[in-house]
Amino acid sequence: MTAYTLDMVADRLNLSLKIVRRYVASGALVAYKEHSRYVVYENDLKDFEQTGKPQSVKADNPHLSKSAHKGADNTQLLLFDLAPYVSERKARPGKNSASSDNVNWADISPYWNNTTHSELTFIDLFCGAGGLSRGLEMAGLNGICGLDFFKEAGMTYRRNFKHPFVYGDITQPEIKKKLYDTVAEQLGGRHLNLISGGFPCQGFSMAGNRIVDDPRNSLYKEMLEIVRTLQPDFVLCENVKGLRSMLGGAVEKKIIDDYKAIGYEMNVTTLCAADYYTPQKRERVIFVGNRLGLKNFHPRPILSPEHYITTGQAIGDLVDHPADPAFNHVPTQHNAEMQRRIMMCPEGESLYKGYSDAWKKCPWNEASCTVKENHGGVNLHPKLPRVLTAREMARLQSFPDDFVFEGPKNKQLVQIGNAVPCLLGKAIGLAIRKSMADLE
């Protein structure tokens, strides 16, 4: 798991270092002393972001962000009334569990192995290497454009897709114009049916009965603006499962309300990629909305847990596969002591105490745990004394073998770890086609 110095925590939370130290001293923010410095682990930082923020914003409150200290006229601090969200949460306990979501389930199993071509079009914002884009194309949709500011991910996207990729920061007017121009040119008079995107959400926090929306949420706002401008039929937003519990569900409610305000009725639930032939128990929260008055369908699970594709089934044939950079299969060389420790680590557990995700050993006879590259913390191979290769991670993310990743190995791992599993994207794409009566 990632460990942050207090300076890094201050930067991430937009707080002064002095205020961060006060939180640590008070016990509100859990920190550990390692090698003469304090560090904060990812899970503890997430817990703090969700529950540890100040409950009021006053001029004499020591728990103010840097931007808040600039004065009452500070334009970077946007406050939203949270009272209706709080009252609704109390009235509907357990709303954020998938079992109590208001979901329209679509049976996509008849179309899984004989997917027809569709005329529906999509663009993919914050597309990364293109896991979601590839999945939507597997569902028969037509990619129009991808956008991201991760250079190596853009190199990968351009290599693997026929449609254009726009590289750059979408908050910059010239990049946004390039996006609009590219979309218009690629559509050539056709209609845009879907905008998809996975925006970062760490900027939401709470002050009293209001959501504090800081500058880190600019990408969320940009996607909202792009949807408002381009007016696609459908919107697909994907994010980490933890978004649902942020501020007790108020962030989720705000997203639904923001899209409703521009004409899109949304449904949301949490989907597990393993339910759709992905050999990985990766969960993502999926928002689907439309402005046509249609039902928003989510894909009904195809597989039950006892029939999940296992790690061994997915990567077993690569155990004796020779190193092949062109195939993104380059095993890491560990020293003898590290190899011994990896082999001794039980399946499903992490090599390092205090880490929950990084350096975790995938189970061989089950669908894999969530795979990710976490600042060097790559998942452990269940049978070999090393971490997974990029190709093995790609298999667990359901990327096809002809999908080649660009950039140095460490950048490949980041691209793969951040991706939406392709087959999860396919399932969602088929459900959207079902909503539009576009499946034969």
C-alpha positions as CSV (number, residue, x, y, z in Angstrom):
1,M,0.0,0.0,0.0
2,T,1.2,3.5,-0.8
3,A,2.8,5.4,2.2
4,Y,2.7,9.2,2.1
5,T,4.9,11.6,3.9
6,L,3.2,14.4,5.8
7,D,4.3,16.8,3.1
8,M,2.6,14.6,0.5
9,V,-0.6,14.4,2.6
10,A,-0.6,18.2,2.9
11,D,-0.4,18.6,-0.8
12,R,-3.1,15.9,-1.5
13,L,-5.5,17.4,1.0
14,N,-4.7,21.0,0.2
15,L,-3.8,21.7,3.8
16,S,-0.8,23.3,5.4
17,L,1.8,21.0,6.9
18,K,1.1,22.5,10.3
19,I,-2.5,21.6,10.1
20,V,-1.7,18.0,9.0
21,R,0.6,17.7,12.0
22,R,-2.2,18.8,14.3
23,Y,-4.5,16.1,12.9
24,V,-1.8,13.5,13.5
25,A,-1.1,14.8,17.0
26,S,-4.9,14.7,17.8
27,G,-5.2,11.1,16.5
28,A,-7.7,12.2,13.8
29,L,-5.2,11.1,11.2
30,V,-3.4,7.8,11.8
31,A,0.3,8.0,11.0
32,Y,3.3,5.7,11.7
33,K,6.9,6.6,12.4
34,E,9.3,4.9,10.0
35,H,13.0,5.7,9.7
36,S,12.7,8.9,11.7
37,R,9.7,10.3,9.8
38,Y,6.0,9.9,9.9
39,V,4.0,8.3,7.1
40,V,0.3,7.8,6.4
41,Y,-0.9,4.7,4.6
42,E,-3.5,4.9,1.8
43,N,-6.3,3.3,3.7
44,D,-5.9,5.6,6.7
45,L,-5.7,8.6,4.4
46,K,-8.9,7.5,2.6
47,D,-10.7,7.0,6.0
48,F,-9.6,10.5,7.0
49,E,-10.8,12.0,3.8
50,Q,-14.2,10.5,4.3
51,T,-14.7,11.0,8.0
52,G,-11.9,13.1,9.5
53,K,-12.5,16.5,7.9
54,P,-13.6,19.5,10.1
55,Q,-17.3,19.8,10.9
56,S,-17.4,23.6,10.6
57,V,-15.6,26.4,8.7
58,K,-14.8,29.3,10.9
59,A,-12.1,32.0,10.6
60,D,-10.5,30.8,13.8
61,N,-10.7,27.1,13.0
62,P,-7.2,25.7,12.9
63,H,-8.5,22.9,10.6
64,L,-8.8,25.1,7.6
65,S,-7.4,24.4,4.1
66,K,-4.8,26.6,2.6
67,S,-7.4,28.0,0.2
68,A,-9.9,28.7,2.9
69,H,-7.3,30.9,4.7
70,K,-7.3,33.2,1.7
71,G,-10.5,34.8,2.8
72,A,-14.3,34.7,2.4
73,D,-14.0,35.8,-1.2
74,N,-11.8,32.9,-2.2
75,T,-13.2,31.6,-5.6
76,Q,-11.5,28.2,-5.3
77,L,-13.7,27.0,-2.4
78,L,-17.2,26.1,-3.6
79,L,-19.8,25.1,-1.0
80,F,-22.9,23.1,-1.7
81,D,-25.9,22.6,0.6
82,L,-25.7,19.1,2.1
83,A,-28.8,19.2,4.2
84,P,-31.1,17.4,1.8
85,Y,-28.5,14.7,1.3
86,V,-28.2,14.1,5.0
87,S,-31.9,13.8,5.6
88,E,-32.3,11.4,2.7
89,R,-29.5,9.2,4.0
90,K,-31.3,8.9,7.4
91,A,-34.6,8.0,5.7
92,R,-33.0,5.3,3.6
93,P,-30.4,3.4,5.6
94,G,-28.2,1.0,3.6
95,K,-28.8,2.9,0.3
96,N,-25.2,2.4,-0.8
97,S,-25.3,-1.3,-0.8
98,A,-25.8,-2.9,-4.2
99,S,-28.6,-5.1,-3.0
100,S,-30.7,-2.0,-2.2
101,D,-29.9,0.0,-5.4
102,N,-32.6,1.0,-7.8
103,V,-31.3,-1.1,-10.7
104,N,-32.8,-2.2,-14.0
105,W,-31.0,-5.5,-14.8
106,A,-30.6,-6.5,-18.4
107,D,-29.9,-10.1,-19.4
108,I,-27.0,-9.8,-21.8
109,S,-26.0,-13.5,-21.9
110,P,-27.8,-14.2,-25.2
111,Y,-25.6,-11.6,-26.9
112,W,-22.3,-12.3,-25.2
113,N,-20.9,-14.8,-27.8
114,N,-22.6,-13.4,-30.9
115,T,-22.3,-9.7,-30.5
116,T,-23.6,-7.8,-33.5
117,H,-22.1,-4.5,-34.9
118,S,-23.8,-1.3,-33.8
119,E,-24.0,2.2,-35.3
120,L,-23.9,3.7,-31.8
121,T,-20.9,6.0,-31.2
122,F,-18.9,6.9,-28.0
123,I,-16.1,9.0,-26.8
124,D,-14.0,8.0,-23.8
125,L,-12.8,10.8,-21.4
126,F,-9.9,10.0,-19.0
127,C,-9.5,6.9,-21.1
128,G,-6.0,5.8,-19.9
129,A,-4.7,2.9,-22.0
130,G,-8.2,2.1,-23.2
131,G,-9.7,-0.8,-21.2
132,L,-13.2,0.7,-21.2
133,S,-12.9,1.7,-24.9
134,R,-11.8,-1.7,-25.9
135,G,-14.7,-3.2,-23.9
136,L,-17.3,-0.9,-25.5
137,E,-15.9,-1.8,-28.9
138,M,-16.2,-5.5,-28.0
139,A,-19.9,-4.7,-27.3
140,G,-20.2,-3.5,-30.9
141,L,-20.0,0.3,-30.3
142,N,-17.9,2.7,-32.5
143,G,-15.1,4.6,-30.8
144,I,-14.9,8.3,-31.9
145,C,-12.2,9.7,-29.7
146,G,-10.2,9.0,-26.5
147,L,-8.7,11.6,-24.2
148,D,-6.1,11.5,-21.4
149,F,-3.1,13.4,-20.1
150,F,-1.0,10.3,-19.3
151,K,1.6,10.3,-22.1
152,E,2.5,6.6,-22.2
153,A,-1.2,5.7,-21.9
154,G,-1.8,7.8,-25.0
155,M,1.0,6.0,-26.8
156,T,-0.8,2.7,-26.0
157,Y,-4.2,4.0,-27.0
158,R,-2.9,5.2,-30.4
159,R,-1.3,1.9,-31.1
160,N,-4.4,-0.2,-30.3
161,F,-7.3,1.9,-31.7
162,K,-8.2,3.2,-35.1
163,H,-9.9,6.3,-33.9
164,P,-8.0,9.4,-32.7
165,F,-6.6,10.1,-29.3
166,V,-6.4,13.7,-27.8
167,Y,-3.4,14.1,-25.5
168,G,-3.5,16.9,-22.9
169,D,-5.2,18.5,-19.9
170,I,-8.9,18.8,-20.5
171,T,-9.1,21.9,-18.2
172,Q,-7.1,23.8,-20.8
173,P,-9.2,25.6,-23.4
174,E,-7.0,24.6,-26.3
175,I,-7.3,20.9,-25.4
176,K,-11.0,21.1,-25.0
177,K,-11.3,22.8,-28.4
178,K,-9.2,20.1,-29.9
179,L,-11.5,17.5,-28.4
180,Y,-14.6,19.2,-29.8
181,D,-13.1,19.6,-33.2
182,T,-11.9,16.0,-33.3
183,V,-15.3,14.7,-32.3
184,A,-17.1,16.8,-34.9
185,E,-14.7,15.7,-37.6
186,Q,-14.9,12.0,-36.7
187,L,-18.7,12.0,-36.4
188,G,-19.0,13.6,-39.8
189,G,-22.7,14.5,-39.2
190,R,-23.5,11.4,-37.2
191,H,-25.0,11.6,-33.7
192,L,-23.0,11.1,-30.5
193,N,-24.7,8.4,-28.5
194,L,-22.4,8.0,-25.4
195,I,-19.8,9.8,-23.4
196,S,-17.9,7.6,-20.9
197,G,-15.4,8.6,-18.3
198,G,-13.8,7.8,-15.0
199,F,-13.1,11.1,-13.2
200,P,-11.1,11.5,-10.0
201,C,-13.1,12.2,-6.9
202,Q,-10.7,12.8,-4.0
203,G,-11.5,16.5,-3.9
204,F,-14.9,16.1,-2.2
205,S,-15.0,16.8,1.6
206,M,-17.5,18.0,4.1
207,A,-17.7,21.2,6.2
208,G,-20.8,21.3,8.4
209,N,-23.8,20.6,6.2
210,R,-22.0,21.5,3.0
211,I,-19.9,19.6,0.4
212,V,-16.6,21.4,-0.1
213,D,-15.7,21.0,-3.8
214,D,-12.0,21.9,-4.2
215,P,-9.9,22.5,-7.3
216,R,-9.0,18.8,-7.6
217,N,-12.6,18.2,-8.8
218,S,-12.0,20.2,-11.9
219,L,-12.0,17.1,-14.1
220,Y,-15.4,16.0,-12.7
221,K,-16.7,19.5,-13.6
222,E,-15.1,19.3,-17.1
223,M,-16.8,16.0,-17.9
224,L,-20.1,17.5,-16.7
225,E,-19.6,20.5,-19.0
226,I,-18.6,18.3,-22.0
227,V,-21.7,16.3,-21.5
228,R,-23.8,19.4,-21.3
229,T,-22.2,20.8,-24.5
230,L,-22.2,17.6,-26.7
231,Q,-25.6,16.3,-25.5
232,P,-25.0,12.5,-26.0
233,D,-28.0,10.2,-25.5
234,F,-26.2,8.3,-22.7
235,V,-23.6,9.0,-20.0
236,L,-21.4,6.3,-18.4
237,C,-19.4,7.2,-15.3
238,E,-17.2,4.7,-13.6
239,N,-15.3,5.0,-10.4
240,V,-13.8,3.3,-7.4
241,K,-16.2,1.5,-5.1
242,G,-15.2,3.8,-2.2
243,L,-16.9,6.8,-3.9
244,R,-20.3,5.4,-2.7
245,S,-19.4,5.8,1.0
246,M,-17.8,9.2,0.6
247,L,-19.5,11.6,3.1
248,G,-22.0,8.9,3.8
249,G,-23.3,8.8,0.3
250,A,-23.6,12.5,-0.2
251,V,-21.0,12.6,-3.0
252,E,-23.0,9.9,-5.0
253,K,-26.2,11.9,-4.5
254,K,-24.5,15.1,-5.7
255,I,-23.3,13.4,-8.9
256,I,-26.8,12.1,-9.6
257,D,-28.3,15.5,-8.9
258,D,-25.7,17.3,-11.0
259,Y,-26.5,15.2,-14.0
260,K,-30.3,15.4,-13.4
261,A,-29.9,19.2,-13.6
262,I,-28.6,19.0,-17.1
263,G,-31.2,16.5,-18.2
264,Y,-29.9,13.0,-17.4
265,E,-31.7,10.6,-15.1
266,M,-29.1,8.2,-13.6
267,N,-29.0,4.8,-12.0
268,V,-26.0,3.5,-10.1
269,T,-24.8,0.3,-8.7
270,T,-21.6,-1.6,-8.0
271,L,-20.5,-4.3,-10.5
272,C,-17.9,-7.0,-10.0
273,A,-15.8,-7.7,-13.1
274,A,-15.6,-11.4,-12.3
275,D,-19.3,-11.7,-13.0
276,Y,-18.5,-11.1,-16.6
277,Y,-15.7,-13.6,-17.4
278,T,-12.9,-11.3,-16.0
279,P,-10.5,-13.4,-13.9
280,Q,-10.5,-10.8,-11.2
281,K,-12.8,-9.7,-8.3
282,R,-12.5,-6.1,-9.2
283,E,-15.5,-3.9,-8.1
284,R,-16.4,-0.6,-9.8
285,V,-19.2,1.8,-9.2
286,I,-21.1,2.4,-12.5
287,F,-23.4,5.3,-13.1
288,V,-25.5,5.1,-16.3
289,G,-27.8,8.0,-17.3
290,N,-29.8,9.1,-20.3
291,R,-31.8,12.1,-21.5
292,L,-34.2,10.2,-23.7
293,G,-36.6,8.9,-20.9
294,L,-35.4,5.4,-21.4
295,K,-34.6,2.8,-18.8
296,N,-31.0,2.7,-17.7
297,F,-29.9,-0.9,-17.8
298,H,-27.0,-2.5,-15.9
299,P,-25.8,-5.9,-17.0
300,R,-27.1,-8.8,-15.0
301,P,-24.2,-11.0,-13.7
302,I,-23.5,-13.9,-16.1
303,L,-21.3,-16.0,-13.9
304,S,-21.9,-17.1,-10.3
305,P,-18.8,-17.1,-8.0
306,E,-18.3,-20.9,-8.2
307,H,-17.9,-20.5,-12.0
308,Y,-15.5,-17.5,-12.0
309,I,-12.5,-17.7,-14.2
310,T,-9.5,-18.4,-12.0
311,T,-6.0,-16.8,-11.9
312,G,-4.6,-20.2,-12.9
313,Q,-6.9,-20.5,-15.9
314,A,-6.0,-17.0,-17.0
315,I,-2.2,-17.0,-16.7
316,G,-1.2,-20.7,-16.2
317,D,0.1,-21.0,-19.8
318,L,2.6,-18.2,-19.1
319,V,4.4,-20.0,-16.3
320,D,7.0,-21.3,-18.8
321,H,6.7,-18.5,-21.4
322,P,10.1,-17.0,-22.2
323,A,10.7,-13.3,-21.6
324,D,9.3,-11.3,-24.5
325,P,9.3,-7.5,-24.4
326,A,7.2,-7.3,-27.5
327,F,4.5,-9.3,-25.6
328,N,4.9,-7.2,-22.5
329,H,6.1,-10.3,-20.7
330,V,9.3,-9.4,-18.8
331,P,9.7,-11.1,-15.4
332,T,11.2,-9.0,-12.6
333,Q,14.5,-10.4,-11.3
334,H,14.4,-10.6,-7.5
335,N,17.3,-11.4,-5.2
336,A,17.3,-14.8,-3.4
337,E,15.9,-13.4,-0.1
338,M,13.1,-11.7,-1.8
339,Q,12.2,-14.8,-3.8
340,R,12.1,-16.8,-0.6
341,R,9.8,-14.3,1.0
342,I,7.5,-14.3,-2.0
343,M,7.2,-18.1,-2.0
344,M,6.5,-18.1,1.7
345,C,3.7,-15.5,1.4
346,P,0.2,-17.2,1.6
347,E,-2.2,-16.6,-1.2
348,G,-4.5,-13.7,-0.7
349,E,-2.1,-12.0,1.7
350,S,0.4,-9.1,1.3
351,L,4.1,-9.5,1.6
352,Y,4.3,-6.4,3.8
353,K,2.4,-5.8,7.0
354,G,0.2,-2.8,6.8
355,Y,-0.4,-3.1,3.1
356,S,-3.8,-4.3,1.9
357,D,-3.5,-4.1,-1.9
358,A,0.2,-3.8,-2.9
359,W,2.4,-6.9,-2.9
360,K,-0.6,-9.1,-2.5
361,K,-0.4,-12.7,-3.8
362,C,-3.2,-13.7,-6.2
363,P,-5.0,-16.9,-5.4
364,W,-4.4,-19.6,-8.1
365,N,-7.7,-21.4,-7.9
366,E,-9.9,-18.4,-7.6
367,A,-10.5,-15.2,-9.5
368,S,-7.7,-12.9,-8.7
369,C,-7.8,-10.2,-6.1
370,T,-7.8,-6.6,-7.5
371,V,-4.6,-6.1,-9.4
372,K,-2.8,-2.7,-9.4
373,E,0.5,-1.1,-9.7
374,N,0.9,0.9,-6.5
375,H,4.3,2.8,-6.6
376,G,6.2,-0.5,-7.1
377,G,3.8,-2.7,-5.2
378,V,2.8,-5.1,-7.9
379,N,0.8,-8.3,-7.2
380,L,2.7,-11.5,-6.5
381,H,2.6,-14.5,-8.7
382,P,0.9,-17.5,-7.0
383,K,3.4,-20.1,-8.2
384,L,6.6,-18.3,-9.1
385,P,9.0,-16.3,-6.9
386,R,8.3,-12.9,-8.5
387,V,5.7,-10.3,-9.1
388,L,3.4,-10.5,-12.1
389,T,4.5,-9.3,-15.5
390,A,2.6,-6.7,-17.4
391,R,1.1,-9.3,-19.7
392,E,-0.1,-11.4,-16.7
393,M,-1.7,-8.3,-15.2
394,A,-3.2,-7.6,-18.6
395,R,-4.7,-11.1,-18.7
396,L,-6.2,-10.6,-15.3
397,Q,-7.7,-7.3,-16.6
398,S,-9.2,-9.2,-19.6
399,F,-7.1,-7.4,-22.2
400,P,-6.6,-9.5,-25.3
401,D,-3.1,-10.7,-26.1
402,D,-2.9,-8.5,-29.2
403,F,-3.3,-5.4,-27.1
404,V,0.2,-4.1,-26.7
405,F,1.3,-1.6,-24.0
406,E,3.8,1.2,-24.8
407,G,6.4,2.9,-22.5
408,P,8.8,1.5,-20.0
409,K,7.7,-1.5,-17.9
410,N,6.8,0.6,-14.8
411,K,4.5,2.8,-17.0
412,Q,2.9,-0.3,-18.5
413,L,2.0,-1.6,-15.1
414,V,0.4,1.7,-14.1
415,Q,-1.6,1.7,-17.3
416,I,-2.9,-1.8,-16.7
417,G,-3.5,-1.4,-13.0
418,N,-5.6,1.8,-13.6
419,A,-7.7,0.3,-16.4
420,V,-11.3,-0.8,-16.4
421,P,-11.4,-4.5,-17.3
422,C,-12.3,-4.9,-20.9
423,L,-14.9,-7.5,-20.4
424,L,-16.6,-5.4,-17.7
425,G,-16.7,-2.6,-20.3
426,K,-18.2,-5.0,-22.8
427,A,-21.0,-6.0,-20.4
428,I,-21.9,-2.4,-19.7
429,G,-21.8,-1.6,-23.4
430,L,-24.3,-4.4,-24.1
431,A,-26.6,-3.2,-21.3
432,I,-26.6,0.3,-22.9
433,R,-27.4,-1.2,-26.2
434,K,-30.3,-3.0,-24.5
435,S,-31.5,0.4,-23.2
436,M,-31.5,1.7,-26.7
437,A,-33.2,-1.4,-28.2
438,D,-30.1,-1.9,-30.3
439,L,-29.6,-5.6,-29.7
440,E,-31.0,-8.2,-32.2
